[in-house]
Amino acid sequence: METPPSSLCRFRHLRFKPVLALVWRSAPWLTLINALALALQAVLPLLQIYLLKLTVDAVAATLAAPEPLLSLRWVMGLIGLTAAAAMSSDVVSSAIKIIAHAQAEAVSDRVQELLHAKSAELDLGYYESVPFHDTFHRAQQEAPYRPLRMVTNFFQVAQNGVIAVGILGLLIAFHWGIAVALGAALAPGLLVRLKYSRQTYQWQLAKSESERTAIYLNNLITGESHAKELRLFNLGPMLIDRCRRLRRQMRMERTGMALRQAAAEAAAQGIAVAAVYGAFAYIAYRSVQGAMTLGDLVMYYQGFQRGQGCLREVFHGLASLIEDNLFLSSFYQFLELRPLITVSSSPAPVPEPLREGIAFEKVSFSYPQSERLVMSEVSLHVRPGQVVALVGENGAGKTTLVKLLCRFYDPLSGNITLDGVDLRNFDCLELRSKIGIIFQDYSRYWMTVRENIRIGDVTLPLGDPRITAAAVRAGAHKFIAGLPAGYNTLLGRGFGSGAELSIGEWQQLALARAFLRDSPILVLDEPTSALDARNERIVFKHFKRLAAGRTAILISHHFSTTKMADRIFVLADGRISEAGTHAELLETGGLYARLYKMQAHAYRQ
């Protein structure tokens, strides 16, 4: 994927339309009500200022009136109207806060759904890329709250803009220079905000990897997966110190930027304060000269003061829009990513049953961001109904071959076919639905036992008897029956009173998932590495029955299990170095025979 450009020019155009669409889809009625409330809130301050002018002028008139009591009633009526306008403004402000809170929840949920959907859609190749992780991290950090803030800022800019235009019209009627001074006084604050928004964004881009490192260190220190080694090797002090130094460095850099911004904003605010009191002095001078009434004095001063606040909010709102737009760029950059694995517009149906089998034809592959070839011109053929074993030392390319078969990646060169049809011509989801597989790095889900097994085929209802049958085949039924709630026992210590399983028991559940899927291709990647000899024998007894009529690929370092394969392929340095039956390979005396003898010798000692 592309790394973010150093230039910020591309972000000058606000992505307001997609942001507004996002907020609208998240909560349409709340968005509409919020817009109407903000419009009402824009009118009420202007009404208050005008009512205040009328009240002051009425008070002045009352003092000189022949019938003060009658005039006093008028004054009290105006005060009552002003109070009603002020209370209405407070009520509307409270309503806006409630609406904004509800909107924020809805938008945050919608953003999370979009992030989840895109994350599930993208290929494994993206997860090999550091820039991808940086972009994903920024999207997760910024996207949940910035879209709504951006729309709210837009409405508030519009709201304050309406008030500011009305007040500027009022001030221009008094003297055009006052209106110009008001705008000029606030411009430095806008420039300061824009400057530091860009600096903050650039700093955030540069520090994304550091922030992710701090999160990773925190997970090492506090998470369960590393808890044993953390205590065994006393890693706590080292990791805590490393995390502390990293966070201190970022904190000092943030604080430095905040201090520089505060100093610049203080200078800009000084200009604004001088403008306020300069304008007040001029208005007072005109009042003393008799050019305006006392009510005019109050109205123009209030107008100037309120206008300054509104224009400041307009300028800050515009700066916030640009800032939010900058930070949301990572969110939209993430959403605009497209899968690396292309799917045919008219995919061919995956053949079932297989008639010709699986073929790798001169397949070469290297992982993204790496130049090292993991597989180099590998060619092999697995016939229908055949059990094939892949053998080789760690890093030889065995698991990679299976990942390519599942089309998690596409090869750099060569072809992988089912019945002579290239995998690129199939729909990926349909292809993967035809493969029952357990990887050696299987996942442990903090769900019930039944849900853990059902993951193998989520189309089945939870009460389907095939779930129990799959557990029996995997040799897991006996220990499941001994759990507090049997198949309904919650697993893992993360939630509630979940039960913890041994590594071997977790592996048996993972095997049950593979056995549950009624698929023509079965792949077991080190399926019994954590099982004792008895359970290993049970698993392979069932495996022989399951493999009957299916095409099966078995990856194992246990040569006692590879004996059962119809054909064995030996991988070394990303190539097929030998192929044959167990007996043929022993007779050849190559790598397979040497590895077998080493393992047999170890068992005899």
Secondary structure as the mmCIF struct_conf table of DSSP 4:
data_model
#
loop_
_struct_conf.conf_type_id
_struct_conf.id
_struct_conf.beg_label_comp_id
_struct_conf.beg_label_asym_id
_struct_conf.beg_label_seq_id
_struct_conf.end_label_comp_id
_struct_conf.end_label_asym_id
_struct_conf.end_label_seq_id
HELX_LH_PP_P HELX_LH_PP_P1 GLU A 2 PRO A 5
BEND BEND1 SER A 6 SER A 6
HELX_RH_3T_P HELX_RH_3T_P1 CYS A 9 PHE A 11
BEND BEND2 ARG A 12 HIS A 13
HELX_RH_AL_P HELX_RH_AL_P1 PHE A 16 SER A 26
HELX_RH_AL_P HELX_RH_AL_P2 PRO A 28 ALA A 64
BEND BEND3 PRO A 66 GLU A 67
HELX_RH_AL_P HELX_RH_AL_P3 PRO A 68 GLU A 121
BEND BEND4 LEU A 122 LEU A 122
HELX_RH_3T_P HELX_RH_3T_P2 LEU A 124 GLU A 128
HELX_RH_AL_P HELX_RH_AL_P4 VAL A 130 GLU A 142
TURN_TY1_P TURN_TY1_P1 ALA A 143 TYR A 145
HELX_RH_AL_P HELX_RH_AL_P5 ARG A 146 PHE A 174
HELX_RH_AL_P HELX_RH_AL_P6 TRP A 176 THR A 222
BEND BEND5 GLU A 224 GLU A 224
TURN_TY1_P TURN_TY1_P2 SER A 225 HIS A 226
HELX_RH_AL_P HELX_RH_AL_P7 ALA A 227 LEU A 232
TURN_TY1_P TURN_TY1_P3 PHE A 233 ASN A 234
HELX_RH_AL_P HELX_RH_AL_P8 GLY A 236 VAL A 288
TURN_TY1_P TURN_TY1_P4 GLN A 289 GLY A 290
BEND BEND6 ALA A 291 MET A 292
HELX_RH_AL_P HELX_RH_AL_P9 LEU A 294 LEU A 335
TURN_TY1_P TURN_TY1_P5 GLU A 336 GLU A 336
BEND BEND7 LEU A 340 ILE A 341
BEND BEND8 SER A 345 SER A 346
HELX_LH_PP_P HELX_LH_PP_P2 PRO A 347 PRO A 347
STRN STRN1 ALA A 348 ALA A 348
HELX_LH_PP_P HELX_LH_PP_P3 PRO A 349 PRO A 351
BEND BEND9 GLU A 352 PRO A 353
BEND BEND10 ARG A 355 GLU A 356
STRN STRN2 ILE A 358 PHE A 365
TURN_TY1_P TURN_TY1_P6 PRO A 368 GLN A 369
BEND BEND11 ARG A 372 ARG A 372
BEND BEND12 VAL A 374 VAL A 374
STRN STRN3 MET A 375 VAL A 382
TURN_TY1_P TURN_TY1_P7 PRO A 384 GLY A 385
STRN STRN4 VAL A 387 VAL A 391
BEND BEND13 GLU A 393 GLU A 393
TURN_TY1_P TURN_TY1_P8 ASN A 394 GLY A 395
BEND BEND14 ALA A 396 GLY A 397
HELX_RH_AL_P HELX_RH_AL_P10 LYS A 398 LEU A 405
TURN_TY1_P TURN_TY1_P9 CYS A 406 ARG A 407
BEND BEND15 PHE A 408 TYR A 409
BEND BEND16 LEU A 412 LEU A 412
STRN STRN5 SER A 413 LEU A 418
TURN_TY1_P TURN_TY1_P10 ASP A 419 GLY A 420
STRN STRN6 VAL A 421 ASP A 422
HELX_RH_3T_P HELX_RH_3T_P3 LEU A 423 ASN A 425
STRN STRN7 PHE A 426 PHE A 426
HELX_RH_AL_P HELX_RH_AL_P11 CYS A 428 SER A 433
TURN_TY1_P TURN_TY1_P11 LYS A 434 LYS A 434
STRN STRN8 ILE A 435 ILE A 438
TURN_TY1_P TURN_TY1_P12 GLN A 440 ASP A 441
BEND BEND17 TRP A 446 MET A 447
STRN STRN9 THR A 448 THR A 448
HELX_RH_AL_P HELX_RH_AL_P12 VAL A 449 ARG A 454
HELX_RH_3T_P HELX_RH_3T_P4 ILE A 455 ASP A 457
TURN_TY1_P TURN_TY1_P13 VAL A 458 THR A 459
BEND BEND18 LEU A 460 LEU A 460
TURN_TY1_P TURN_TY1_P14 LEU A 462 GLY A 463
HELX_RH_AL_P HELX_RH_AL_P13 PRO A 465 ARG A 473
TURN_TY1_P TURN_TY1_P15 ALA A 474 GLY A 475
HELX_RH_AL_P HELX_RH_AL_P14 HIS A 477 ALA A 481
TURN_TY1_P TURN_TY1_P16 GLY A 482 GLY A 482
BEND BEND19 LEU A 483 LEU A 483
TURN_TY1_P TURN_TY1_P17 PRO A 484 ALA A 485
HELX_RH_3T_P HELX_RH_3T_P5 GLY A 486 ASN A 488
STRN STRN10 LEU A 490 LEU A 491
BEND BEND20 GLY A 492 PHE A 495
TURN_TY1_P TURN_TY1_P18 GLY A 496 SER A 497
HELX_LH_PP_P HELX_LH_PP_P4 GLY A 498 GLY A 498
STRN STRN11 ALA A 499 ALA A 499
HELX_LH_PP_P HELX_LH_PP_P5 GLU A 500 GLU A 500
HELX_RH_AL_P HELX_RH_AL_P15 ILE A 503 LEU A 516
BEND BEND21 ARG A 517 ARG A 517
BEND BEND22 PRO A 520 PRO A 520
STRN STRN12 ILE A 521 ASP A 525
BEND BEND23 GLU A 526 GLU A 526
TURN_TY1_P TURN_TY1_P19 PRO A 527 ALA A 530
BEND BEND24 LEU A 531 LEU A 531
HELX_RH_AL_P HELX_RH_AL_P16 ALA A 533 ALA A 547
TURN_TY1_P TURN_TY1_P20 ALA A 548 GLY A 549
BEND BEND25 ARG A 550 ARG A 550
STRN STRN13 THR A 551 ILE A 555
BEND BEND26 HIS A 557 HIS A 557
HELX_RH_AL_P HELX_RH_AL_P17 PHE A 559 THR A 562
TURN_TY1_P TURN_TY1_P21 LYS A 563 MET A 564
BEND BEND27 ASP A 566 ASP A 566
STRN STRN14 ARG A 567 ALA A 572
TURN_TY1_P TURN_TY1_P22 ASP A 573 GLY A 574
STRN STRN15 ARG A 575 GLY A 580
HELX_RH_AL_P HELX_RH_AL_P18 HIS A 582 THR A 588
TURN_TY1_P TURN_TY1_P23 GLY A 589 GLY A 589
BEND BEND28 GLY A 590 GLY A 590
HELX_RH_AL_P HELX_RH_AL_P19 LEU A 591 ARG A 604
#
